Amino acid sequence: MDSGLPQNDQQVEGASWEEEEYGSQEIQHSEQQTQDLAFSLAQDANGDQEDAGEYDPESVSYDPESVMITPAQDSESASQSPAVTPAATSKPKSGKPKTQGGFVLADSDDEDDAPAPAASSSAPVAAPVQIPSPARAPTPIQAQAVPAPEPASNGVARAPSAAPSAAPSAAPSAAPSAAAPTPTPAAAVTINPAVPQATHQTVQSRDPNDTVGILEDRVKEDPRGDMDAWLGLIAECRRSDQLDELRGVFDRFVQVFPQAADIWADWAQLELDSNRFQAAEEIFNRSLVNAPNVKLWTVYLNYIRRRYDLNNDPNGEARRILSMSYEFVISSVGIDRDSGQLWKDYINFIKSGPGQVGGSGWQDQQKMDQLRKAYHRAITVPTAALTDLWKDYDQFEMSLNKTTGRQFIQKRSPSYMTAKASNSQLDRLIPRLQRTTIPRLPPAPGFNGDQEFLEQVDIWKKWIQWEKEDPLVLEDEEPEALKGRILYCYKQALMALRFWPEMWVEAAEWCFANNIVKDGKDLGLSFLTDGIDANPESVLLALKHGDHVETTHPAGDDGESKAARAKAIREPYSRVLDTLYAMSKKLKEREERAVRQIEEDAAADSGIKDSIEQNDDDVDGDEPRPGDLGKEERVKAVKYGFTVQADMLKRTISFVWISLCRAARRTQGKGNTTSGLRQVFIEARGRGQLTSDVYIAVAKMEALIYNDPAGGKIFDRGAKLFPEDASFMLEYIKFLHSKGDTTNARVVFETCVNRLTQKDEKKNQAKPLYSYFHKYESQFGELSSIAELEKRMSELWPADPKLSHFSSRYSVESFDPIAYRLIISPAVQLRPKMLMPIIEQPMSVRHSPMPPPIRQTVSPAPQYMGVINSPKRPFAGDDYEELNRPRKLARGESPLKGAAGRRLDQQRRNQGAPLSRDITFLLGILPPAHAYAHAPQAWRFHTHGLVNLIRDTPVPDYNTWRAAEDQRSRQNNGAGFRRGW
């Protein structure tokens, strides 16, 4: 029997996996499995031939014409093997694919490479911005947003310099010409051979004085993150008066940040200053609805007032349009905190209309009604100009008729006072809020600016919660107005927190809960889709969108309805997966550029050092130079940093695939190679970049939900792919134990722990495996096996208490019978601790004579708050406080002089002030210090409980306490008097 894991498919490893697109690490795994004789297991009972035509958990043949997996070969075999043709010219294999143990031979299992995506998946997202580029000639920034690489004249695809192609493909190129030379398999193992060359070409040496070019490069490299480069580029174009270039920068900026109202306003003002009214109207059409901002809407209103001159309005058409515009602006941003000046302008506009306030004509009366209505609306909005508006309204009403004016003012006064109080509350709630429309990416946890960003998020949440609490009392009379204020607050928050997915989700959930629909459009769904446009890499938004589609999409019983529903559910998952794969590819290219930059810098330094060392006879050419060692250390550090990012990105991709597998199972069931759970798993393996979590999840679904033998086969395959993954092996062993296959479980355990313990850096990863297997053997195994395991654990981890291994045999999570101390003698063992604390003193004080205690004069008067051990009622000393005055004491003797005086003074200083009675009691009930060094079952000081106790204990102020004591004393004195009478 060949060495390996449970032999469901003994020949797959030799016949299939060497032909697949494995990386070098995967091939090394197979070699280890072949050479390790301890890895051989007993023959599994799943069967090898009876399911040859059933589900193949490894098949990636769902579209053989569109996917071509490039085999990974070493350098020796690459020169002998024929060239691999691109996927576009590949032909499907004829006949039924050969299977072994339920797996298709010559299949791909490489989870580290990124082969060509499945034909059923949507087109990958190349750049974070999903808005198409303008129709004019593409600038360097626009060229970055193109999703696919452009074919060069020589047929080799040229990858964009800053934003690589989003289509992860194992083929050498996605769009080569027919005359392009066929790449060799060795060059197509992991990366596109053209990418390093294209990346190297983008590294251009800029003139330090070329400020615009440097800023353009920064924007191209990081369009969403480098906001300083964007703003600097805009300022530089303004300074040099390059208006056409400035318009292009504005256009590119708003494609990346469509809610940046300040930039929209600056762009519109630029066009108005240049008398380009048509361009300004196009800007307003694109921006006003999506960016409710007072500054932007004020620019729009100024444009309307400029176009329609009231001084030249014989038929009143201009005033009518202006009135409609004012109403449009007020209804859109009139509830904003900064809209006070808009309300003032609106009221002044009404005052400037025809008619006279206080007149008797119909125009006069109409003007008066319009003014009163505008005032009534303005004084209910919490703004900074609220007080001025109320004063103007008071003068307006009193100038018409003092009697009716007082009635109107009295009627509107509660609304004004509520708005004024709300404005004051809001001033105290959000004094540190930075209201901006230019968003920035949130800093990573633990890095510069993360706490400040989270503080802004928290302030926005407080403001939204404040609006939901209805401080303006609108819910009963104007529920729609309350919803409008909350919705407006969400929109304002999202303008500043565009790249914070949690805020998009909160806004969407609130809209779903309140059924917010505008113009027949579900605003909750709009928030989700807009959030995905802003954050295409957000797993949270993708999963929320997928859940919403799965919940609301109509379900049918026929196959077409199920397929349509599955396709609709699949869309948000596919989009985030495409984005994550594009980020993975871009991360590799960034790593290559960083390493190449280090090598170039080292080569330049080496040339300088060579010229210096030519005349140095003491240099030993065999020893490595310090510069070479520094270069290696820097390359190692850079690679380690990118490896950590790649691993986290890989895990993220894997968990998205797991979520998609679960959704596919819910909608289409187990399925087959063209639908359902199995189709998704096949496609996931074809695209690569998977961790063991995907294999665990799919295997459990197959085995536990459908009781299908394919679950065991998936575990077998995963064990070959991840032989040193402790978490996967632990789940695999649990699965084998659940099936009663103890023999294979033991062999898997021994093989995995032997591999891990041979490497010092991975030795601790074997600890969970030992713990689980020790617990299993303790419950179902022999004593000799248990003792052997404990001996091995003690040798591997000598610092662990030996008794803990023994006690873990008989303990469970909720109880340990060995650690529990039985009560034999309650009188001895349950004796309460003494309340007097042991206060440790310095050694100098401990062995020095203590000064005599201060003599206290005994007074015949009743002592205030005296503590006595008497069953009688306490003496009412409060009524006789004047009798409790302190006596005059005789002045003490003069302090000692010389060394004796200094020694006594030092003792008094070390002794400190005496502790109060309450603190002494608290110290007495605390356990001693040595109690914290015992086993985990010993005493523990719960700091949170103590803080909660202190916080929740009601402590009245002195006046309240004194009044209660006086009342209690009078009641006691009265009761004693009646009893004595």
N, C-alpha and C positions, 0 to 999 in steps of 0.2 A: 504494500500500500504506500502511495506517495505521501510525503509529509504535507500537512495542511490542516485546516479546520474540519469540522464535520463534513464528511465527503458526500454532499448531495450532488456535486458536479466536479468530479475529480479531474476531468480532462479540460475543464474550462480554462484553468489557469495556464496550462501549457499551450492550448490550441487557440484560445481566444484573447486572453488579456495581453499577450505580447504583440498582438496585431492592433490593439486599440490605441487611442491617443492618450497614452499615459505620459506623465512627466517622469523625470528621473527618480523622484521620490517614490512613485508608485511601483516602478520597476524594482527598486531596491526592496520594497516590501515583499514582493513576490520572491526575490532571491532569499530573503531571510526565512520566509516560510518554507522554501525548498530545502534549505540547509539545516533548519532546526528540526531535529528528529523528535523532540519533545512536543512539537506542535501537532503530531499525528493523532487523530482521534478515531473512535470507533465508527463504523459505518452507520449512517443515519437510516431511519426507517421511513423517511419521507418518500422514497422511491425515485428512481432516476428516469425510467422510461415510460411509466404509465401516463405522465402528464406532459409528454413531449409536444403535444399539440395544444396545450392549454396556455394560460397566462404566462408571459415571459416578463418577469419584473425587470429585466435588463435591456429589453429591446428598445432601440432608438430608431426603428425602421418605420415610424409613423409617416414619414415622407422621405423615402430614400433618394428621390430625385433632387430635393432641395437641400439636403444635409449631407455633407461628406466629411466624415471624421478622419482627420489626418493622423496616421499612426506615428507614435513616438519611437524613434530608432536611435541607437547610439551612432557615434561618428564612423565606426567601422562598417556597420551594416548599411549606413546611409549611402555610401558610395557604390554599393553593389545593388541596391534596390532601385526599381524604376521610379521615374519622377511621378509625383502625385499631380493629377490634373485638378483644376479648380472644380468647385461644386457645380458650376453652371454646365460643365461638359461631362459630368459623371453620368453613368448609366445605371439603372437599377439592376440588382442581381436577379437572375432568373431562377425560378423554382422556389420551393419553400425553404426558409432559412433553417439551417441545421441547428438542432438544440441538443443540450446535454443537461439532464437534471432540471429541466424547465427553463434553462437560460440559453439565449441565442449565442452561438459562437461568433467570434470576430466582432464583438460588441465593445462599446466604450464604457469604461468605469472611471475615467479620470475626473475627479472632482476638483482638481486644482486648475485645470485649463478651462478655457471658455470657448467651446466649439460654436459652430454656427447655430443661431437660434432656430427654433422650430418654425415651420411655415405657418402654423396656426397662431403664433404669437404676433402681436401687433408690432409695428415698426418701432425701433428703439428711439428713445429720446436722446438727442445728442447734447443739447445744452440746457441749462436750467430754464431759459426763457422759451416759452412755447408760442410766442407771437411771431408770425413770419416777418421776414425782413422786408423793407420797403422796395419799391420797384426800381429805384434809381441804382446807380452803380454801387456795388457793395464796397463799403469801407473795411478797414481791418477788423473792426468790431463785428460787422455784419458777416464777414467771412467766417468768423468764429462760430456763428450760430448755425451754420450749415451742417445738417446731421451726417451726411455721407462724405467720405473722402473723394476728392476730385481726381479723376485719372489724368496722369501727366502724358506728355507726348510720347514717352518711351513705354507706356503701358503700365508703369508701376504707379500704384495709387499713392497720392500724397496726402498724408494725414494733416489736419489743421494743427497749427503750432500750439495753441493754448487749449482748445477744446477738441479733443480727439473724437474720432467717430464713435457714435454710440452703439453701433452694431458689433457686438462681440462675436468674432468669427475665428474658427480654427484654421480656415483656409487662408493662404497667404494674402489674398486680396479679395475684396468683395466685388470690385468692378474692374478687373483688368481687361485690356483690349485683347482681341484675338491674336494679335501678333506678339503679345507679351511673352517673355520667356517663362517657362514653367518652373516654379520654385522647387527646391529640393525638400524632402521631408525633414531633414535635419534642421533646416532653417525655419520650419513651420511647427516646431515642437510646442513653443509657448507664445511667441510673439510674432508679429508681422515683420518680416525682414526689412520692409521699407520704412517702418516707423522710426528706428534709430536714425536713419539717414535724414528723414524729413524733420525729425526733432532737432537734429544737429544743425540743419540749415536755418532753423528759426532763431538760433542763438546768434544774434547779430550784435556787433559792437556799435553802440550808439554814440554820437557826439555828445559829450556832457552838456553842451549848450542847446541841444535839440530837446527842449522841454516838452513840446507837444508829442514828439515821437516817443519819448520815454513814458509819458503818461498814457499814450495809446497802447504801448506794450503792456503796461500794468493793467489797463482795463481789459485788454484781450486775454490776459492770463487769468484774471479773477474778476469777471463782470459783476457778480453779485456781492462779493465781499469787499472789494477795494473801493469803498465810497469816497475816500479822500482823493483817489486818482480821478474819479468822475468829476467831483467838484473842482479839483484843480484844473482839469481839462476845460471845463466850462469857463472858469475864471481866466485862463490863459487865452482862450478864443475871444473873450470879451476885451481883454487888455490889448490884444493885437488887432481888434476891430475886424475879425474874419467872420462876417455874419453868416455866410453860407456854411462854413465849417461849423459854426455854432449851432445852426439849425440842425445839421446832421447829428451833432452830439446830443442835442435835445431829443431828437427822434429816437436815437438808440437808447438813451437813458430811460425814456418813458416806456419803451418796450420791455426793459428789465424791471422797472418800478412803475407800473401803471397807476398806482395810487399816490404818487409823489405830487401832491397838489401844489406845493411851492414851486416846483420846476415847471409844472403846467402853467402856472400863473406867470412865471418869468418868461416863458416862451411866448405866451399870448401877448404879454406886454411888449415884447420885442417886435412882434408882428404889427401891433397897433402903432408903436412908435415909427415903424417903417411904412405906415398907411397901407399895409397888406391886409385888408379887411376880410377878404375871402379866406386867406390862410388862418386868420384868427377865428373865424366861424368854424372852420374845420377842427381847430384845436378845441373849441368849446364843445362841439358835438362829440368829440372823443373823450373828453375829460369830466364834464360837469356831473354826469350821472354816477360815475364811479368814484368821484372824489368830492364828497360833501365837505367843503372847506370854505370858511368865510372869506379868506383872502382871494381865492380863485373866483368865487361867486361875486365878489366885489369888483374884480377886474371885468367880469362879464357885464355887470350892471353899469359900470362906467362906459363900457363900449356901447351899450344900448342908449345911454343918455347922450353919448357923443354922436351917434348916428341919427337920432331923432331929437332935433333941436326944438325945445318948447317955445323959443322966441320967434320961430318961424313956423307957426302951426295954425293956419287960418281955419281949418275944419276940425281941429281937435284930434286928428288921427294919431299924431305923435304922443299926445298925452294918454290916449287909450292904450297904445302899445307899451308905453312906459308903466302904466298902471298894471297891466298884465304881467310885465316883467318883474315889477316889485312883488306882486303876489306870488309869482313863481319862485323868486329868491327867498321870500319870507317863509313860504311853506316848505322850502327845502332845508334851509340853514337857520331859520328864525329861532329855533330852540337851542342854538349853540350858546355857550357861555360868553363867547366873544362877539355876539351879534348885537350888542347894545348900540353901536354906531349905525348899523343897518336900520334898526327901529327908529332912531332919531331921523335918519335921512328919509325914511318912509313917511313919517309924520310931517316933516317939513315939505315933502312933495305934495301931500294932501293939502297942507295949508296954502301952498302956492297955486292951487287950482282956482277955477272960477267960483265966485260966490264970496260972501262975507260971513264970518262967524258971528252969530247973534242976529243975523238978518231974518226977514220974514219970507223971503222968496223961496221957491222950491229948490233952487240951486244952493241957497244958504242953508236950508234945512238938510239937503243931501250932504253937503260938506260937513255939517255938524255931526251927522250920523256916522259918516266915514271916519271922522276924527275920533269920536267916542269909541267906535269899534276897534280902531287901531290902538288906542290907549288901553282898552280893556285887554287886548291880547298881549301888549308889551309889558304890562305890569305884572303878569303872571309868569314871566320867564326869568329865572335867576341869572342876572347879568351884572356886570360892574356898573352899568348905567341905570340900574333899577331905581335908585333914589332920585336921580335927576328926572327920570320919566314920571315918577309919581308926583314930584313937585309941579312939573308941567301940566300933568292931568288935573291936579288940584286947582291950579290957576285957571285952567280951561273951564272947568265946571263952575267955579265960583264967578267967573266973568260972565257967564250966561244968566244964571239965576241962583242966588245964594241958597234959596230954600230947596229947590230941586237938586242943586249941586251938592248940598250936604247929604241928601238922601243917596245920590249916586256914590259919593265918596264913602259914606258909611256902608253901603252895600258891597263895594269893591275892596274895602280895607282888609277884610280877612284874607283875600287872595293875595293882596300885596304883602301882608305880614308873613304869610306862609312862604312866598317866594323869597322874601328878604331873609327869613330864618334859614331857608334851604341854601341860599347863597352863602351865608355865613358858615353853615355846616360844611359845605363843599370847600370853602377856603381852608378850613381846618383839616379836612380829610386829605386833600391832595396838594399840599403846599410844595412838595418836592417833585411833582409830576412834570415831565418834559414832553409837552405836546409838540410832536414833530410829525411831519409827513414823509420824511426821508428815512426809511427803515435801514437797520443794520443787522447783520447776522449775529445770533446769540453766541457769546464766547463759550468755549468748552468749559465744563465744570473744573474748577481749580485753576483757571487761567485768568489773565488780566481782564477785568471788567465783568466777570460773571456775577458777582454780588450786586453790582450796580444795575445790571440788566434785570436780574430777578426782582430787584426792588421796584423797578418801573413796571414789571408785569404785575406785581402784587398791588401797586397803586391803581393800575387800570382795573384790576378785579374788584378792588374796594369801591371804585367809582360805579362800576356796573351793578354791584350788589346794592349800593346806595340807591341807585335808580329803581331797582327791583323792589325795594322796600317802600316805594311810593311816598317820598317825603312831601310831594306837592298835593297829595290826596286827590288823585285823578281816577282811581280804579272804579269808584262807584258811579261818578257822573260822566267821565270821559275815558273809558277803558282803551279806546283806540289811541288817544293821546299818550297814555302811559306806555303802550307798546311801541309807539313811535319814538319816544324818548329812549327807551332801552335799546331799540334797534339802532338809533343814531349813535348811541354811546358805543355799541359794538363796532360800528363802522369806523368811528374815530380811533378806537383801540387798534383795529386791524391796520389802519394806515401807519401806525408807529410800530406795530408788532407783526408785520407782514410775514416774517420768517419764524413765527412762533406757532407751530401747528395746533397746540392745545387751545389757543384762542379761537381759531377757525372752527374747531370741533365744538367748543362751548357755544359759539354763536349758532351753529347749525342745530345743535340739540335744543337750544331754547326756541328756535323757530319751529322745529318739529313739534315740540311740546305745546306751543301756542298756536299752531296752524297758521303761520304767517305766510300769506300769499299776496303777491303784488302783481297786478296786470296778468293774472292767470299763471304766474310763475312761482314755483315753490322756492322761497328764499333760503330755506334750510339746505336744499340740494344745491342751490347756487353758491352758498358759502362753502360747501364741500368741494365743488368743482373749481371754484376760484382759489381755494386753499391749495388744491393739488397743482393748479397752474403756478402758484407762487412757490410751492415746496414739492416738486415732483418726486423727490427722494424720501418724502415722509411716509413711513410705514403706518403711522397712526391714521393719517387721512385716508390712505388707501384702504386700510381694513375697515374704517368707519363707512367709507363709501360702498365697499363691497357688502357689508352687513345691511346697509340701507337698501341697496338694490335687491339683495336676496329676500329682504322682508317685504318690499313693496311690489316687486315684479310679479305679474300674474303667472300662476303656475297651472300647467295643464297636464293631462294624463298621457297624451300621445307623445311620440318621440320628438316631433318637430318643436312642440312647445317646450319640452325639457331642454332641447338643444338651444333654442333661442334664449331661454332663461339662463342656461349655463354660460352662453356667450356674453350676455349682459353682465353677469356677475364677474366673469373673467376679466373684463376690460380694466377696472382699476388695478387689479393684481398685475396684469401684464405691463401696464404703464410703469408702475413702481419698479418692477423687475428689470425692465429695459433701462431705466435710469440708474439703478444700482449696478448693473453690469457695465454700463458706460463709465460710471465712476470708478469701478474696479480697473477698467482698462486705462483710464486716465491716471490712476494712481501708479500703475506700473510705469507709465511713460514719465511721470514726475520723478519716480525713483531713478530711472535710467538717466534723466537729465542731471539730477543731483549728483549721482556717482560720476558721470562724465565731467561735470564741472569740477569736482574734487580732483579727478585725475589730470585735467588740464591745468589746474592751478599747481598741482604737484609737479607736473612736467615743466612748467615755467620756472618754478623755484629750483628744480633740479638742474636746469640749464645754467642758472646763475651760480649755483654751488659748484658745478663742474668747472666753470671758468675760474673760480676761486681756488679750487683744490688741485688744479693742474700742476702748480709749483710746490705743492705740499708733499714732501717725501714720507711723512709719518702716517699717511692715510693707508689703512689696510683695505684693499679692494674686496676681500672676502666677507667682511663684516657688513651687515646692513646699516645703511645710514639712518640717522634719526628722522630725517624727512620722510623716508619710506615707511618707517614705523608709524609716524603720525598720520600719514595718508591712510594706511591700513586701519588704524583706529577710527579715523573719521568715516571711512567707507563702512566699517562695521556698525558704527553708531547710526549712520543714516539708514542703512538697510534694516537695522533692528526697529527703528521708528516706523518705517514704512511697513514692515512685517506686522507690527501691532495693528496698524490701521487696516491692513489687508485682512487680517484675521477677524477683526470686528465686522468689517464689511461682508466677509464671507458668512459669518454667523447670521447677520441680518438677512442676507439673501436666502439662507437656508430656512429661516423661520417664516419668511414670506411664502416660500414654497410649501411649507407645512400647512400654513393657513389656507393656501389655495387647494391643497389636497383635501383638507377637511371640507371646504366649501363644495368641491367637486363631488365628494362622497355624499354630501347631504342632498345635492341636486340630482345627480345621475347615478349614485350608488357606486358599487365596485367597478362597473364598466369593463372596458377591454382596452385594446391598444389604440382605439380611436375615440374613446369617451370615458368620462368618469375618473375615479381615483387613479386607476392604473395608467391612463393616458397622461395625466399630469406628472406622475412619477417618472414615466419614461422621458417626457420632455425635460424634466428637471435634470435628470442624469445626462441628457444630451447636451444641455447648456453648461453643465459643470458648476464649479465654485460651491460645492456642497460640503457640509459637515456631516458628522455621524448622526446628528439630531434628525435629519430627514429620514435616514434609514430606520432609526428607532421608531419614529412616529408612524411611518407607512407599514412597517412590519407589525406593529401592535394593532393597527386598524385591520390589517388582513387577518391576523390570528385571532384577535379578541372579538371583533364584530362579525366577521364572516367565517371564522374557524377554518381558514383556508391554509393549506400547506405552503402557499407562497410566502406567508409570513416568516416561516423558518428559513426559506431560501434567501429571503432578503437579509435576514440576520447573518446567514452564512456569508453572503457576499460582502456585507458590511464588515465582518470580521477580517476578511482578506484585505479590505481597503484601509481599515483603521486598526491594525494589530496592536498599537500602543495607546489607544484611546481608552483610558480607564473607565470613563463614564459609559461609553458604548459597551465595553466588555461586562460591566456590572449589569446593565440591562439585559445583555445577552445571556448571562448566567442565570438571572432571574427568570428569563423566558424558558431556558432549558429546564430549570427546576420546576416551573409550572407544568411543563410537559412530562415530568418524571424522568427526564434524561440526565440522571446524576453522573453517569460516566463521562459524557461529553462536557458537562458543566465543570467537572473537576479538571479535565484536561485543559479546557479554555482558561480556567483560573490559574493553573500552574504555568501555562505557557505565557500568559500575559504578565503575571507578577515576576516571572523570571526575566522577562525582557525589561520591565520597568526598574527592578532593583539592581540591574547591572549598570545603570546609569545614575550617578549621584543626583543629577538635576531632576530626575523623574522618580526618585525613590518614594517621595511622599505621595505621589499619585497612586501608589499601590495600597495605601492605607485603607481607603474605603473598601477595596476589594477584600483585604484581609478581615476587616471588621464584619462585612456581610457574611463571608464564608465561615468565619469563626462562629457567628451567631447561628448560621444554618447547621453547622456541625454540632453545636451545643444542643440543638433541638432534635436533630435527627441522626447524628453520626455516632461514631464510636469514641470512647474515652481516649484511646491512644491517638486518634487523629486530632482530637481537641488539644491534647497536651503537646503534640508536635507543632500545631499551629501557634500555640502560645509561646513555645520555645523560639520559633522563627521570628515571631513578632518582637520578642524581647531582644533578640540579636540585632534586628533591623533598627529598632527604636529603643535603645537602652534607657533613654531618659523617661519613658513612660512608666508609671507605677506598675509593678508586676501584679499586685493584687487587683488592679482594675481589669486585667484580662480575665482573671478568675471570676470576679463578681459579675462581669458582663454576661457570663453564661446564664445566670439565673435571674437577671433583672430585665425589666421591660421599661418602656419610656416613662410610665407613670409611677413605677414603684421599684425599689431596690431592697429586697429582703435582707441583704447582708449589711447595708449601710444603716438600716433602721435600728435604733437602740430600744430594746424592750424595757419596759418599766417593771422592775422587780420590787423595789421598795419605794412607794410614793413619798413616804416621809423623808427619805434621804435624797432620792433622785429628783423630786419635784419641789425642792426647797427654793423659794424665790431668792433672787439675788439681792444683796444689800444695796440700799439706795445711796450710801455714801460713796462717792467716787474716790479713786486712788489717783491723786494728782502728783505726777512726777515732777521733781524739782532738780535744778542743776546740782552737780556734785559739790560745788563750792558752798552751796546753801545747805545741802543735805547733811553735811558733817560739821556745820558751824553752829555755835550757840544761837538760839532764836531770841529775839528781844521779848521782854515780858509783855503780856497783853495790856492794852490800854484799859485803865480803870474806868468803870462807868458808875456814875452816881445813881444810886437807887432813889427814885422819886416816889412819894406816896400817891401821887396822882395816877389815875388809870392810864396805862400806856396805849397809844393809838395802834390799832391793828396788831395787838399782842396775840401770840399763838399759845394757847394753853390746852392741856389735855384734860378737859372737863366736860361732862355731859350737860352742864347747864347752858343756858342761853348766853351768847356773847354779850359782853357789856357794851351798851350803846355809848361808845366813846366819841361819836361824831358830834353829839350835842354839847360835849364839854371839851371842845378842842382848845379853848383858852386855858384849861387846866393842864394841858399837855405840853406846855411850853418848855423848851430846853433850858436846863439849869446852867448857870454860869460855872464853868470849871476852872480850877486853879491852873495857872500856866505851868507847864512842865519845866523840868530842870534844863539848864543850858546844855547844848550838845557837847559830847566829849571832844577833846582836842587830840590831835596827833593820830597815830596809826589806829588806835581803838575806835576813834570816831569815824575814820574812813571805812574801817571794816563793817561797823554797824550800818553806815550809810549804804554801803554796797549790798548788804543783806536786805535792807529795805527795798532797794531798787530791784533786786532779783526776785523778791517775793511778789511784787506787783500788788495791784489793788485786790481786795477780797471779792470773791465771786458772790453773786446774789443767790438767794434761796432757789429761785426757779432754774437758774443755770446749773446749780449744784444738783438739783433733782434730775434734770435732763442728763447730766453726765453720769448720774448713778444708774439710770435705767439702760444706758447704752452698753452693749457687750464689750468685754475687754479686747485689747488689740490682738492678743494671741488667738482669738476665736476666728479671725479672718484667714489664718494660714492653714486651716484644716481642709477636709474634703469638701467637694461642692455642696454636700448636704448640710454643712455647718451654717452658722449664723451669717447672714448677709445684711448689710445696711442698705435699705432701699431709699436712695436719695430722692427719687421722684415722689415716693409716698410722703416723705417728710416735707418736701416743698409743697405738695398739694395740701397737706394738713395745715401748714402754716398759712398758706394762701386762703384756704376755705374757712379757717377758724374766725368767727366774728369777734372783733375786738372793738368795743365801743369807745368813743372818745371820753375824755375825763368828765365833761359836764354831764353827759348822759349817765355815766356810771355813778357819779356823785348824786344825781337826782334819784336814781334807783336805790342807792344806799340810804338816802334820807327817808324815802318812802318806806323802805323796809324797817328802818329803825323806829319810825313813828308807829308803824303797825305793831311792832314788837312791844313798844312801850305802852301802847294802848291796851294790848291784850294782857300784859302784866298788871296794869292798873286795875282792869276789870276783875282779874282773878284775885288780886289782893283785896279789892273791895268786897 
